[in-house]
Amino acid sequence: MMMNVEVDQSRCVAAGHCLASVPEVFDQRDDDGVVVLLDETPPEQQHERVREAAVRCPSAAIAVRARDSSS
């Protein structure tokens, strides 16, 4: 199963939990700390940490969806 990650930069409050959880997938803009998505389809070994980052996000700016690898 593949994962698709989306971020809503307009909701982001720059808390940095996502970056701390999975720096391979998330970064923050230098000027205001808003989330930057580095990998919208992270490898399976990062899925658990990405889900944790989405749950920990205080503004619910991260959406995680499973997708069939055949799509």
mmCIF file of the N, C-alpha and C atoms, coordinates in Angstrom:
data_MODEL
# 
_entry.id   MODEL 
# 
loop_
_atom_site.group_PDB 
_atom_site.id 
_atom_site.type_symbol 
_atom_site.label_atom_id 
_atom_site.label_alt_id 
_atom_site.label_comp_id 
_atom_site.label_asym_id 
_atom_site.label_entity_id 
_atom_site.label_seq_id 
_atom_site.pdbx_PDB_ins_code 
_atom_site.Cartn_x 
_atom_site.Cartn_y 
_atom_site.Cartn_z 
_atom_site.occupancy 
_atom_site.B_iso_or_equiv 
_atom_site.pdbx_formal_charge 
_atom_site.auth_seq_id 
_atom_site.auth_comp_id 
_atom_site.auth_asym_id 
_atom_site.auth_atom_id 
_atom_site.pdbx_PDB_model_num 
ATOM 1   N N  . MET A 1 1  ? 0.844  -1.182 0.000  1.00 0.00 ? 1  MET A N  1 
ATOM 2   C CA . MET A 1 1  ? 0.000  0.000  0.000  1.00 0.00 ? 1  MET A CA 1 
ATOM 3   C C  . MET A 1 1  ? 0.884  1.237  0.000  1.00 0.00 ? 1  MET A C  1 
ATOM 4   N N  . MET A 1 2  ? 0.518  2.181  -0.804 1.00 0.00 ? 2  MET A N  1 
ATOM 5   C CA . MET A 1 2  ? 1.258  3.439  -0.856 1.00 0.00 ? 2  MET A CA 1 
ATOM 6   C C  . MET A 1 2  ? 0.536  4.488  -0.033 1.00 0.00 ? 2  MET A C  1 
ATOM 7   N N  . MET A 1 3  ? 1.277  5.525  0.317  1.00 0.00 ? 3  MET A N  1 
ATOM 8   C CA . MET A 1 3  ? 0.727  6.626  1.102  1.00 0.00 ? 3  MET A CA 1 
ATOM 9   C C  . MET A 1 3  ? 0.855  7.904  0.303  1.00 0.00 ? 3  MET A C  1 
ATOM 10  N N  . ASN A 1 4  ? -0.177 8.726  0.387  1.00 0.00 ? 4  ASN A N  1 
ATOM 11  C CA . ASN A 1 4  ? -0.148 10.043 -0.230 1.00 0.00 ? 4  ASN A CA 1 
ATOM 12  C C  . ASN A 1 4  ? -0.309 11.073 0.885  1.00 0.00 ? 4  ASN A C  1 
ATOM 13  N N  . VAL A 1 5  ? 0.598  12.037 0.928  1.00 0.00 ? 5  VAL A N  1 
ATOM 14  C CA . VAL A 1 5  ? 0.588  13.064 1.972  1.00 0.00 ? 5  VAL A CA 1 
ATOM 15  C C  . VAL A 1 5  ? 0.293  14.408 1.331  1.00 0.00 ? 5  VAL A C  1 
ATOM 16  N N  . GLU A 1 6  ? -0.567 15.184 1.985  1.00 0.00 ? 6  GLU A N  1 
ATOM 17  C CA . GLU A 1 6  ? -0.866 16.543 1.544  1.00 0.00 ? 6  GLU A CA 1 
ATOM 18  C C  . GLU A 1 6  ? -0.742 17.465 2.744  1.00 0.00 ? 6  GLU A C  1 
ATOM 19  N N  . VAL A 1 7  ? -0.326 18.692 2.506  1.00 0.00 ? 7  VAL A N  1 
ATOM 20  C CA . VAL A 1 7  ? -0.281 19.683 3.582  1.00 0.00 ? 7  VAL A CA 1 
ATOM 21  C C  . VAL A 1 7  ? -1.071 20.914 3.161  1.00 0.00 ? 7  VAL A C  1 
ATOM 22  N N  . ASP A 1 8  ? -1.677 21.541 4.148  1.00 0.00 ? 8  ASP A N  1 
ATOM 23  C CA . ASP A 1 8  ? -2.407 22.784 3.923  1.00 0.00 ? 8  ASP A CA 1 
ATOM 24  C C  . ASP A 1 8  ? -1.598 23.887 4.596  1.00 0.00 ? 8  ASP A C  1 
ATOM 25  N N  . GLN A 1 9  ? -0.783 24.571 3.820  1.00 0.00 ? 9  GLN A N  1 
ATOM 26  C CA . GLN A 1 9  ? 0.094  25.598 4.371  1.00 0.00 ? 9  GLN A CA 1 
ATOM 27  C C  . GLN A 1 9  ? -0.690 26.731 5.025  1.00 0.00 ? 9  GLN A C  1 
ATOM 28  N N  . SER A 1 10 ? -1.911 26.964 4.584  1.00 0.00 ? 10 SER A N  1 
ATOM 29  C CA . SER A 1 10 ? -2.705 28.043 5.174  1.00 0.00 ? 10 SER A CA 1 
ATOM 30  C C  . SER A 1 10 ? -3.155 27.716 6.599  1.00 0.00 ? 10 SER A C  1 
ATOM 31  N N  . ARG A 1 11 ? -3.176 26.441 6.958  1.00 0.00 ? 11 ARG A N  1 
ATOM 32  C CA . ARG A 1 11 ? -3.560 26.018 8.315  1.00 0.00 ? 11 ARG A CA 1 
ATOM 33  C C  . ARG A 1 11 ? -2.362 25.904 9.247  1.00 0.00 ? 11 ARG A C  1 
ATOM 34  N N  . CYS A 1 12 ? -1.176 25.768 8.698  1.00 0.00 ? 12 CYS A N  1 
ATOM 35  C CA . CYS A 1 12 ? 0.031  25.502 9.481  1.00 0.00 ? 12 CYS A CA 1 
ATOM 36  C C  . CYS A 1 12 ? 0.310  26.628 10.482 1.00 0.00 ? 12 CYS A C  1 
ATOM 37  N N  . VAL A 1 13 ? 0.642  26.238 11.725 1.00 0.00 ? 13 VAL A N  1 
ATOM 38  C CA . VAL A 1 13 ? 0.988  27.214 12.767 1.00 0.00 ? 13 VAL A CA 1 
ATOM 39  C C  . VAL A 1 13 ? 2.480  27.149 13.119 1.00 0.00 ? 13 VAL A C  1 
ATOM 40  N N  . ALA A 1 14 ? 3.260  26.463 12.298 1.00 0.00 ? 14 ALA A N  1 
ATOM 41  C CA . ALA A 1 14 ? 4.718  26.408 12.424 1.00 0.00 ? 14 ALA A CA 1 
ATOM 42  C C  . ALA A 1 14 ? 5.194  25.818 13.748 1.00 0.00 ? 14 ALA A C  1 
ATOM 43  N N  . ALA A 1 15 ? 4.481  24.819 14.262 1.00 0.00 ? 15 ALA A N  1 
ATOM 44  C CA . ALA A 1 15 ? 4.871  24.182 15.513 1.00 0.00 ? 15 ALA A CA 1 
ATOM 45  C C  . ALA A 1 15 ? 6.117  23.307 15.346 1.00 0.00 ? 15 ALA A C  1 
ATOM 46  N N  . GLY A 1 16 ? 6.311  22.751 14.157 1.00 0.00 ? 16 GLY A N  1 
ATOM 47  C CA . GLY A 1 16 ? 7.509  21.974 13.877 1.00 0.00 ? 16 GLY A CA 1 
ATOM 48  C C  . GLY A 1 16 ? 7.460  20.507 14.256 1.00 0.00 ? 16 GLY A C  1 
ATOM 49  N N  . HIS A 1 17 ? 6.316  20.012 14.722 1.00 0.00 ? 17 HIS A N  1 
ATOM 50  C CA . HIS A 1 17 ? 6.221  18.599 15.087 1.00 0.00 ? 17 HIS A CA 1 
ATOM 51  C C  . HIS A 1 17 ? 6.482  17.684 13.892 1.00 0.00 ? 17 HIS A C  1 
ATOM 52  N N  . CYS A 1 18 ? 6.016  18.091 12.736 1.00 0.00 ? 18 CYS A N  1 
ATOM 53  C CA . CYS A 1 18 ? 6.188  17.264 11.535 1.00 0.00 ? 18 CYS A CA 1 
ATOM 54  C C  . CYS A 1 18 ? 7.665  17.136 11.174 1.00 0.00 ? 18 CYS A C  1 
ATOM 55  N N  . LEU A 1 19 ? 8.368  18.231 11.194 1.00 0.00 ? 19 LEU A N  1 
ATOM 56  C CA . LEU A 1 19 ? 9.794  18.225 10.878 1.00 0.00 ? 19 LEU A CA 1 
ATOM 57  C C  . LEU A 1 19 ? 10.560 17.375 11.888 1.00 0.00 ? 19 LEU A C  1 
ATOM 58  N N  . ALA A 1 20 ? 10.213 17.498 13.159 1.00 0.00 ? 20 ALA A N  1 
ATOM 59  C CA . ALA A 1 20 ? 10.879 16.711 14.196 1.00 0.00 ? 20 ALA A CA 1 
ATOM 60  C C  . ALA A 1 20 ? 10.586 15.216 14.036 1.00 0.00 ? 20 ALA A C  1 
ATOM 61  N N  . SER A 1 21 ? 9.396  14.883 13.550 1.00 0.00 ? 21 SER A N  1 
ATOM 62  C CA . SER A 1 21 ? 9.003  13.479 13.397 1.00 0.00 ? 21 SER A CA 1 
ATOM 63  C C  . SER A 1 21 ? 9.612  12.831 12.169 1.00 0.00 ? 21 SER A C  1 
ATOM 64  N N  . VAL A 1 22 ? 9.590  13.534 11.030 1.00 0.00 ? 22 VAL A N  1 
ATOM 65  C CA . VAL A 1 22 ? 10.046 12.944 9.758  1.00 0.00 ? 22 VAL A CA 1 
ATOM 66  C C  . VAL A 1 22 ? 10.726 14.007 8.904  1.00 0.00 ? 22 VAL A C  1 
ATOM 67  N N  . PRO A 1 23 ? 11.975 14.332 9.190  1.00 0.00 ? 23 PRO A N  1 
ATOM 68  C CA . PRO A 1 23 ? 12.657 15.374 8.411  1.00 0.00 ? 23 PRO A CA 1 
ATOM 69  C C  . PRO A 1 23 ? 12.897 14.998 6.950  1.00 0.00 ? 23 PRO A C  1 
ATOM 70  N N  . GLU A 1 24 ? 12.741 13.717 6.618  1.00 0.00 ? 24 GLU A N  1 
ATOM 71  C CA . GLU A 1 24 ? 12.873 13.292 5.216  1.00 0.00 ? 24 GLU A CA 1 
ATOM 72  C C  . GLU A 1 24 ? 11.643 13.661 4.402  1.00 0.00 ? 24 GLU A C  1 
ATOM 73  N N  . VAL A 1 25 ? 10.530 13.921 5.084  1.00 0.00 ? 25 VAL A N  1 
ATOM 74  C CA . VAL A 1 25 ? 9.257  14.185 4.404  1.00 0.00 ? 25 VAL A CA 1 
ATOM 75  C C  . VAL A 1 25 ? 8.819  15.642 4.560  1.00 0.00 ? 25 VAL A C  1 
ATOM 76  N N  . PHE A 1 26 ? 9.134  16.241 5.710  1.00 0.00 ? 26 PHE A N  1 
ATOM 77  C CA . PHE A 1 26 ? 8.680  17.604 5.997  1.00 0.00 ? 26 PHE A CA 1 
ATOM 78  C C  . PHE A 1 26 ? 9.859  18.532 6.281  1.00 0.00 ? 26 PHE A C  1 
ATOM 79  N N  . ASP A 1 27 ? 9.692  19.778 5.911  1.00 0.00 ? 27 ASP A N  1 
ATOM 80  C CA . ASP A 1 27 ? 10.641 20.835 6.252  1.00 0.00 ? 27 ASP A CA 1 
ATOM 81  C C  . ASP A 1 27 ? 9.803  22.058 6.626  1.00 0.00 ? 27 ASP A C  1 
ATOM 82  N N  . GLN A 1 28 ? 10.482 23.146 6.963  1.00 0.00 ? 28 GLN A N  1 
ATOM 83  C CA . GLN A 1 28 ? 9.797  24.389 7.269  1.00 0.00 ? 28 GLN A CA 1 
ATOM 84  C C  . GLN A 1 28 ? 10.451 25.517 6.490  1.00 0.00 ? 28 GLN A C  1 
ATOM 85  N N  . ARG A 1 29 ? 9.620  26.466 6.057  1.00 0.00 ? 29 ARG A N  1 
ATOM 86  C CA . ARG A 1 29 ? 10.166 27.644 5.378  1.00 0.00 ? 29 ARG A CA 1 
ATOM 87  C C  . ARG A 1 29 ? 10.997 28.448 6.370  1.00 0.00 ? 29 ARG A C  1 
ATOM 88  N N  . ASP A 1 30 ? 12.098 29.004 5.898  1.00 0.00 ? 30 ASP A N  1 
ATOM 89  C CA . ASP A 1 30 ? 12.987 29.768 6.767  1.00 0.00 ? 30 ASP A CA 1 
ATOM 90  C C  . ASP A 1 30 ? 12.340 31.040 7.300  1.00 0.00 ? 30 ASP A C  1 
ATOM 91  N N  . ASP A 1 31 ? 11.547 31.707 6.476  1.00 0.00 ? 31 ASP A N  1 
ATOM 92  C CA . ASP A 1 31 ? 11.016 33.017 6.874  1.00 0.00 ? 31 ASP A CA 1 
ATOM 93  C C  . ASP A 1 31 ? 9.900  32.963 7.906  1.00 0.00 ? 31 ASP A C  1 
ATOM 94  N N  . ASP A 1 32 ? 9.034  31.937 7.850  1.00 0.00 ? 32 ASP A N  1 
ATOM 95  C CA . ASP A 1 32 ? 7.896  31.912 8.772  1.00 0.00 ? 32 ASP A CA 1 
ATOM 96  C C  . ASP A 1 32 ? 7.642  30.552 9.424  1.00 0.00 ? 32 ASP A C  1 
ATOM 97  N N  . GLY A 1 33 ? 8.438  29.541 9.094  1.00 0.00 ? 33 GLY A N  1 
ATOM 98  C CA . GLY A 1 33 ? 8.304  28.233 9.722  1.00 0.00 ? 33 GLY A CA 1 
ATOM 99  C C  . GLY A 1 33 ? 7.167  27.372 9.219  1.00 0.00 ? 33 GLY A C  1 
ATOM 100 N N  . VAL A 1 34 ? 6.470  27.812 8.182  1.00 0.00 ? 34 VAL A N  1 
ATOM 101 C CA . VAL A 1 34 ? 5.351  27.042 7.636  1.00 0.00 ? 34 VAL A CA 1 
ATOM 102 C C  . VAL A 1 34 ? 5.877  25.765 6.979  1.00 0.00 ? 34 VAL A C  1 
ATOM 103 N N  . VAL A 1 35 ? 5.105  24.706 7.129  1.00 0.00 ? 35 VAL A N  1 
ATOM 104 C CA . VAL A 1 35 ? 5.484  23.393 6.618  1.00 0.00 ? 35 VAL A CA 1 
ATOM 105 C C  . VAL A 1 35 ? 5.722  23.408 5.105  1.00 0.00 ? 35 VAL A C  1 
ATOM 106 N N  . VAL A 1 36 ? 6.719  22.624 4.691  1.00 0.00 ? 36 VAL A N  1 
ATOM 107 C CA . VAL A 1 36 ? 7.013  22.374 3.285  1.00 0.00 ? 36 VAL A CA 1 
ATOM 108 C C  . VAL A 1 36 ? 7.046  20.858 3.122  1.00 0.00 ? 36 VAL A C  1 
ATOM 109 N N  . LEU A 1 37 ? 6.290  20.349 2.170  1.00 0.00 ? 37 LEU A N  1 
ATOM 110 C CA . LEU A 1 37 ? 6.247  18.915 1.911  1.00 0.00 ? 37 LEU A CA 1 
ATOM 111 C C  . LEU A 1 37 ? 7.371  18.543 0.952  1.00 0.00 ? 37 LEU A C  1 
ATOM 112 N N  . LEU A 1 38 ? 8.262  17.671 1.404  1.00 0.00 ? 38 LEU A N  1 
ATOM 113 C CA . LEU A 1 38 ? 9.397  17.252 0.580  1.00 0.00 ? 38 LEU A CA 1 
ATOM 114 C C  . LEU A 1 38 ? 9.102  15.988 -0.219 1.00 0.00 ? 38 LEU A C  1 
ATOM 115 N N  . ASP A 1 39 ? 8.212  15.132 0.298  1.00 0.00 ? 39 ASP A N  1 
ATOM 116 C CA . ASP A 1 39 ? 7.935  13.852 -0.357 1.00 0.00 ? 39 ASP A CA 1 
ATOM 117 C C  . ASP A 1 39 ? 6.462  13.503 -0.157 1.00 0.00 ? 39 ASP A C  1 
ATOM 118 N N  . GLU A 1 40 ? 5.658  13.647 -1.191 1.00 0.00 ? 40 GLU A N  1 
ATOM 119 C CA . GLU A 1 40 ? 4.224  13.376 -1.058 1.00 0.00 ? 40 GLU A CA 1 
ATOM 120 C C  . GLU A 1 40 ? 3.891  11.888 -1.085 1.00 0.00 ? 40 GLU A C  1 
ATOM 121 N N  . THR A 1 41 ? 4.827  11.049 -1.483 1.00 0.00 ? 41 THR A N  1 
ATOM 122 C CA . THR A 1 41 ? 4.626  9.601  -1.468 1.00 0.00 ? 41 THR A CA 1 
ATOM 123 C C  . THR A 1 41 ? 5.829  8.940  -0.786 1.00 0.00 ? 41 THR A C  1 
ATOM 124 N N  . PRO A 1 42 ? 5.931  9.079  0.534  1.00 0.00 ? 42 PRO A N  1 
ATOM 125 C CA . PRO A 1 42 ? 7.092  8.542  1.240  1.00 0.00 ? 42 PRO A CA 1 
ATOM 126 C C  . PRO A 1 42 ? 7.152  7.018  1.203  1.00 0.00 ? 42 PRO A C  1 
ATOM 127 N N  . PRO A 1 43 ? 8.351  6.464  1.370  1.00 0.00 ? 43 PRO A N  1 
ATOM 128 C CA . PRO A 1 43 ? 8.493  5.010  1.381  1.00 0.00 ? 43 PRO A CA 1 
ATOM 129 C C  . PRO A 1 43 ? 7.826  4.391  2.617  1.00 0.00 ? 43 PRO A C  1 
ATOM 130 N N  . GLU A 1 44 ? 7.499  3.131  2.509  1.00 0.00 ? 44 GLU A N  1 
ATOM 131 C CA . GLU A 1 44 ? 6.742  2.439  3.554  1.00 0.00 ? 44 GLU A CA 1 
ATOM 132 C C  . GLU A 1 44 ? 7.397  2.523  4.933  1.00 0.00 ? 44 GLU A C  1 
ATOM 133 N N  . GLN A 1 45 ? 8.707  2.512  5.005  1.00 0.00 ? 45 GLN A N  1 
ATOM 134 C CA . GLN A 1 45 ? 9.379  2.556  6.310  1.00 0.00 ? 45 GLN A CA 1 
ATOM 135 C C  . GLN A 1 45 ? 9.147  3.881  7.038  1.00 0.00 ? 45 GLN A C  1 
ATOM 136 N N  . GLN A 1 46 ? 8.636  4.897  6.362  1.00 0.00 ? 46 GLN A N  1 
ATOM 137 C CA . GLN A 1 46 ? 8.354  6.185  6.991  1.00 0.00 ? 46 GLN A CA 1 
ATOM 138 C C  . GLN A 1 46 ? 6.864  6.386  7.297  1.00 0.00 ? 46 GLN A C  1 
ATOM 139 N N  . HIS A 1 47 ? 6.014  5.469  6.877  1.00 0.00 ? 47 HIS A N  1 
ATOM 140 C CA . HIS A 1 47 ? 4.564  5.643  7.018  1.00 0.00 ? 47 HIS A CA 1 
ATOM 141 C C  . HIS A 1 47 ? 4.134  5.859  8.469  1.00 0.00 ? 47 HIS A C  1 
ATOM 142 N N  . GLU A 1 48 ? 4.629  5.062  9.387  1.00 0.00 ? 48 GLU A N  1 
ATOM 143 C CA . GLU A 1 48 ? 4.208  5.185  10.784 1.00 0.00 ? 48 GLU A CA 1 
ATOM 144 C C  . GLU A 1 48 ? 4.572  6.558  11.348 1.00 0.00 ? 48 GLU A C  1 
ATOM 145 N N  . ARG A 1 49 ? 5.769  7.035  11.055 1.00 0.00 ? 49 ARG A N  1 
ATOM 146 C CA . ARG A 1 49 ? 6.187  8.348  11.553 1.00 0.00 ? 49 ARG A CA 1 
ATOM 147 C C  . ARG A 1 49 ? 5.402  9.474  10.891 1.00 0.00 ? 49 ARG A C  1 
ATOM 148 N N  . VAL A 1 50 ? 5.046  9.322  9.618  1.00 0.00 ? 50 VAL A N  1 
ATOM 149 C CA . VAL A 1 50 ? 4.239  10.335 8.936  1.00 0.00 ? 50 VAL A CA 1 
ATOM 150 C C  . VAL A 1 50 ? 2.845  10.394 9.553  1.00 0.00 ? 50 VAL A C  1 
ATOM 151 N N  . ARG A 1 51 ? 2.253  9.232  9.829  1.00 0.00 ? 51 ARG A N  1 
ATOM 152 C CA . ARG A 1 51 ? 0.939  9.211  10.484 1.00 0.00 ? 51 ARG A CA 1 
ATOM 153 C C  . ARG A 1 51 ? 1.014  9.886  11.853 1.00 0.00 ? 51 ARG A C  1 
ATOM 154 N N  . GLU A 1 52 ? 2.084  9.614  12.593 1.00 0.00 ? 52 GLU A N  1 
ATOM 155 C CA . GLU A 1 52 ? 2.272  10.236 13.901 1.00 0.00 ? 52 GLU A CA 1 
ATOM 156 C C  . GLU A 1 52 ? 2.386  11.757 13.766 1.00 0.00 ? 52 GLU A C  1 
ATOM 157 N N  . ALA A 1 53 ? 3.114  12.215 12.764 1.00 0.00 ? 53 ALA A N  1 
ATOM 158 C CA . ALA A 1 53 ? 3.252  13.657 12.531 1.00 0.00 ? 53 ALA A CA 1 
ATOM 159 C C  . ALA A 1 53 ? 1.892  14.284 12.250 1.00 0.00 ? 53 ALA A C  1 
ATOM 160 N N  . ALA A 1 54 ? 1.063  13.599 11.472 1.00 0.00 ? 54 ALA A N  1 
ATOM 161 C CA . ALA A 1 54 ? -0.275 14.124 11.159 1.00 0.00 ? 54 ALA A CA 1 
ATOM 162 C C  . ALA A 1 54 ? -1.125 14.212 12.415 1.00 0.00 ? 54 ALA A C  1 
ATOM 163 N N  . VAL A 1 55 ? -1.054 13.211 13.266 1.00 0.00 ? 55 VAL A N  1 
ATOM 164 C CA . VAL A 1 55 ? -1.828 13.209 14.508 1.00 0.00 ? 55 VAL A CA 1 
ATOM 165 C C  . VAL A 1 55 ? -1.335 14.300 15.456 1.00 0.00 ? 55 VAL A C  1 
ATOM 166 N N  . ARG A 1 56 ? -0.033 14.512 15.517 1.00 0.00 ? 56 ARG A N  1 
ATOM 167 C CA . ARG A 1 56 ? 0.543  15.498 16.437 1.00 0.00 ? 56 ARG A CA 1 
ATOM 168 C C  . ARG A 1 56 ? 0.394  16.935 15.947 1.00 0.00 ? 56 ARG A C  1 
ATOM 169 N N  . CYS A 1 57 ? 0.080  17.127 14.694 1.00 0.00 ? 57 CYS A N  1 
ATOM 170 C CA . CYS A 1 57 ? -0.023 18.479 14.151 1.00 0.00 ? 57 CYS A CA 1 
ATOM 171 C C  . CYS A 1 57 ? -1.150 19.239 14.847 1.00 0.00 ? 57 CYS A C  1 
ATOM 172 N N  . PRO A 1 58 ? -0.838 20.324 15.561 1.00 0.00 ? 58 PRO A N  1 
ATOM 173 C CA . PRO A 1 58 ? -1.868 21.030 16.322 1.00 0.00 ? 58 PRO A CA 1 
ATOM 174 C C  . PRO A 1 58 ? -2.913 21.737 15.463 1.00 0.00 ? 58 PRO A C  1 
ATOM 175 N N  . SER A 1 59 ? -2.609 21.961 14.196 1.00 0.00 ? 59 SER A N  1 
ATOM 176 C CA . SER A 1 59 ? -3.564 22.658 13.331 1.00 0.00 ? 59 SER A CA 1 
ATOM 177 C C  . SER A 1 59 ? -4.198 21.743 12.286 1.00 0.00 ? 59 SER A C  1 
ATOM 178 N N  . ALA A 1 60 ? -3.906 20.440 12.374 1.00 0.00 ? 60 ALA A N  1 
ATOM 179 C CA . ALA A 1 60 ? -4.444 19.457 11.422 1.00 0.00 ? 60 ALA A CA 1 
ATOM 180 C C  . ALA A 1 60 ? -4.147 19.854 9.974  1.00 0.00 ? 60 ALA A C  1 
ATOM 181 N N  . ALA A 1 61 ? -2.932 20.317 9.742  1.00 0.00 ? 61 ALA A N  1 
ATOM 182 C CA . ALA A 1 61 ? -2.529 20.771 8.405  1.00 0.00 ? 61 ALA A CA 1 
ATOM 183 C C  . ALA A 1 61 ? -2.012 19.638 7.519  1.00 0.00 ? 61 ALA A C  1 
ATOM 184 N N  . ILE A 1 62 ? -1.912 18.431 8.072  1.00 0.00 ? 62 ILE A N  1 
ATOM 185 C CA . ILE A 1 62 ? -1.369 17.291 7.320  1.00 0.00 ? 62 ILE A CA 1 
ATOM 186 C C  . ILE A 1 62 ? -2.462 16.266 7.096  1.00 0.00 ? 62 ILE A C  1 
ATOM 187 N N  . ALA A 1 63 ? -2.657 15.885 5.845  1.00 0.00 ? 63 ALA A N  1 
ATOM 188 C CA . ALA A 1 63 ? -3.623 14.838 5.493  1.00 0.00 ? 63 ALA A CA 1 
ATOM 189 C C  . ALA A 1 63 ? -2.849 13.649 4.949  1.00 0.00 ? 63 ALA A C  1 
ATOM 190 N N  . VAL A 1 64 ? -3.180 12.463 5.438  1.00 0.00 ? 64 VAL A N  1 
ATOM 191 C CA . VAL A 1 64 ? -2.524 11.230 5.013  1.00 0.00 ? 64 VAL A CA 1 
ATOM 192 C C  . VAL A 1 64 ? -3.589 10.307 4.455  1.00 0.00 ? 64 VAL A C  1 
ATOM 193 N N  . ARG A 1 65 ? -3.350 9.809  3.259  1.00 0.00 ? 65 ARG A N  1 
ATOM 194 C CA . ARG A 1 65 ? -4.290 8.898  2.626  1.00 0.00 ? 65 ARG A CA 1 
ATOM 195 C C  . ARG A 1 65 ? -3.541 7.687  2.085  1.00 0.00 ? 65 ARG A C  1 
ATOM 196 N N  . ALA A 1 66 ? -4.117 6.526  2.321  1.00 0.00 ? 66 ALA A N  1 
ATOM 197 C CA . ALA A 1 66 ? -3.572 5.313  1.719  1.00 0.00 ? 66 ALA A CA 1 
ATOM 198 C C  . ALA A 1 66 ? -4.076 5.238  0.293  1.00 0.00 ? 66 ALA A C  1 
ATOM 199 N N  . ARG A 1 67 ? -3.232 4.733  -0.564 1.00 0.00 ? 67 ARG A N  1 
ATOM 200 C CA . ARG A 1 67 ? -3.674 4.554  -1.951 1.00 0.00 ? 67 ARG A CA 1 
ATOM 201 C C  . ARG A 1 67 ? -3.127 3.258  -2.483 1.00 0.00 ? 67 ARG A C  1 
ATOM 202 N N  . ASP A 1 68 ? -3.864 2.654  -3.330 1.00 0.00 ? 68 ASP A N  1 
ATOM 203 C CA . ASP A 1 68 ? -3.482 1.397  -3.935 1.00 0.00 ? 68 ASP A CA 1 
ATOM 204 C C  . ASP A 1 68 ? -2.314 1.649  -4.867 1.00 0.00 ? 68 ASP A C  1 
ATOM 205 N N  . SER A 1 69 ? -1.304 0.819  -4.813 1.00 0.00 ? 69 SER A N  1 
ATOM 206 C CA . SER A 1 69 ? -0.119 1.007  -5.645 1.00 0.00 ? 69 SER A CA 1 
ATOM 207 C C  . SER A 1 69 ? -0.406 0.830  -7.131 1.00 0.00 ? 69 SER A C  1 
ATOM 208 N N  . SER A 1 70 ? -1.565 0.277  -7.477 1.00 0.00 ? 70 SER A N  1 
ATOM 209 C CA . SER A 1 70 ? -1.906 0.104  -8.885 1.00 0.00 ? 70 SER A CA 1 
ATOM 210 C C  . SER A 1 70 ? -2.502 1.363  -9.501 1.00 0.00 ? 70 SER A C  1 
ATOM 211 N N  . SER A 1 71 ? -2.798 2.388  -8.665 1.00 0.00 ? 71 SER A N  1 
ATOM 212 C CA . SER A 1 71 ? -3.385 3.613  -9.228 1.00 0.00 ? 71 SER A CA 1 
ATOM 213 C C  . SER A 1 71 ? -2.350 4.586  -9.698 1.00 0.00 ? 71 SER A C  1 
# 
